[in-house]
Amino acid sequence: MKQEHLTDKELQEWALGQAAMHGQQAAHVQACARCTAAVANYQALFSAIHAMEKPALEVDMAALVMAHLPVATSQQSVEAAAKRAFPRLQLLLAVAAITVVIVTLLVMSSYFKGLLQGVDHMLFSLLVVTVLTITLFQCRELWVLHRKKMNQLKFY
Ligand SMILES: [Zn+2]
């Protein structure tokens, strides 16, 4: 027996039937008990792996999940969903905050009058404009957020 034992790679290729063996190697495997046993082991292993390749779970998961999702069948339900998505809590909080500010201003108006007597009229105007601008931008941000959420609801 001149030929050396085959390498693991060669044995695996042989077992898979991919190898184009030289006559010498083929003769060796046929003659050598160790290499024949190794090829048989690899063939058993590969066939076992091949049998496992089929998915254990052949259930259509997507269909199962979709069956449990609420489907928007009509325009009415889409509108209902949009109503739910509207940030009512944020609006309520904004209204509450504005109310608190107005009440505070009314209650403490005499105090503010005394405070503002020393303050430049231009500075006060600037303050009012700044507050109005910030409020406007906050409202715009809220509106943009609302639009974005509405667009997310339009699947079709
Ligand atoms: Zn051998």
Boltz pocket constraint, residues with backbone or C-beta under 6 A from the ligand:
constraints:
  - pocket:
      binder: B
      contacts: [[A, 3], [A, 4], [A, 5], [A, 6], [A, 28], [A, 29], [A, 32], [A, 33], [A, 34], [A, 35]]
      max_distance: 6.0
